[in-house]
Amino acid sequence: METGVEKVPTYALCYLVNGDATGLTEQEVSEIDSLLREQSVELVCPPASDEQWQPYFSSSPWFGKPCEVIDCDIVYRVT
């Protein structure tokens, strides 16, 4: 497995961490699912503590349009 850090849109965290698509459109869910599949993502890990939870605006998030993001550790499957 490989790991990396990505700028994950805050609006997608509930879906990426808990599988809760509430508030997301079908298109957003499809886009996220495609990205996870194409990049062989195994796990998305947001910061563990409130001190590390520092959302900020990014013009180039991991996916989607410019928005508020948070740096998350990503675990990739190596095949």
Secondary structure, DSSP 8 states (H G I E B T S, - for coil): -EEEEEEEEGGGHHHHHH---TT--HHHHHHHHHHHHHTTEEEEE--SSTTT---EEESS-SSSSSEEEEEEEEEE---
